[in-house]
């Protein structure tokens, strides 16, 4: 795994470097926002994971996250924050982070989060195919207007591919689409999509749903519906057939 840790506290970086070395990961370190963006852009498609501190000199973590997402829509990002405000954590997720870990954190906890997120992201690394959507026969989830393939990590709505899904967005969409019109609470989605013991705020789900909806709308009608006071459901019954 080629990992970029963006962290201005060199003591934290040095501590984590020992753990990364034990895992035999190719870890690189940036200590301010400007350096981080420059390092990332040198090999934008070569990184497997980014850990990103919010409080950085130069450009702050929010700016860095936005610039990384422009260069790579799908690279997994784990945000590290010492801030107590839940709104900062949710904003970070909306800016493109896949997950967050609150400081002070246990190195073992961060390693576990990285591994969990990387497992999901690694499933999406496939050889590009020139087959049109209708020619792909091995869809794992298929309704009248929606198709999803977990091997290629591709999803289609009305024949149009939903582009640039992050690992968490793909898994969230898959979880909902596997059971059309079934309502999932935020707590259920946290348990099903985040495959480790997760203590995050349920608004984490709302942040990912917001980004997922934006990408769905580029492909076709909105199929993720809010059930007020309960949670979310997938329903493509209103999508016009092509």
Number of C-alpha atoms within 10 A of each C-alpha: 16 13 19 21 22 27 24 19 13 12 10 12 17 12 11 19 18 12 15 18 11 9 11 11 13 14 17 17 20 20 18 21 26 16 16 26 21 13 16 21 15 9 10 17 13 14 18 18 22 24 22 28 28 25 19 21 14 14 17 16 25 24 18 26 27 18 18 23 19 12 15 18 16 23 24 27 26 24 24 26 21 14 13 10 9 13 11 14 27 21 14 26 26 20 19 27 29 22 23 22 21 16 12 10 12 12 15 11 11 19 14 13 20 19 14 14 21 18 11 18 21 14 13 19 11 10 7 7 8 7 8 10 18 9 8 11 9 13 16 12 16 15 15 12 18 21 25 25 18 16 13 16 20 18 24 20 24 19 17 17 20 21 15 16 21 25 22 23 22 22 20 20 22 21 18 20 23 15 15 16 17 13 18 20 16 18 15 13 18 22 13 14 18 18 12 13 9 10 9 17 14 15 17 21 23 17 20 21 21 14 17 22 17 12 18 22 13 14 16 17 15 19 23 21 16 14 12 7 7 12 17 22 22 22 21 21 14 10 16 11 9 6
